[in-house]
Amino acid sequence: MDCIDVVCAVIVRQGKVLCMRRKNRGWASTAGLFEFPGGKIEAGESPFEAIAREIREELEWEVMPREILATVTHEYPEFIIRLTALRCDISDDAAPVLHDHDDYRWLAPAELPTLNWAAADRRLLEMIFTG
């Protein structure tokens, strides 16, 4: 199996973290689970360029990527993912437009483990928010 390079945005606003739930379609391993928003890095893109494009496409938001927080590699039954989390700021308080997701929540870091996360994203949140 090839490894897919993917980026995700960790967006914190007023002390709460944006959590997105994938629509119940696509890969069984991640359908209906929570994740940090993002997507595949395209050829020639940096992680910073990729996350800005992905958030524009998925949520119709403009983000300002600030720094890479962590990277994990995880093997799902259907694919292998190398997921890089970037801390991103958003430009306004508008609600996200949902294209690939069916729900979103803003949660305090201590509340994050209460959601049913995709496995790679769970590993990232443990690294970023619990050290």
Secondary structure, 3 states (H helix, E strand, C coil): CCEEEEEEEEEEECCEEEEEEECCCCCCCCCCCEECCEEECCCCCCHHHHHHHHHHHHHCCCEEEEEEEEEEEEECCCCEEEEEEEEEEECCCCCCCCCCEEEEEEECHHHHHHCCECHHHHHHHHHHHHC
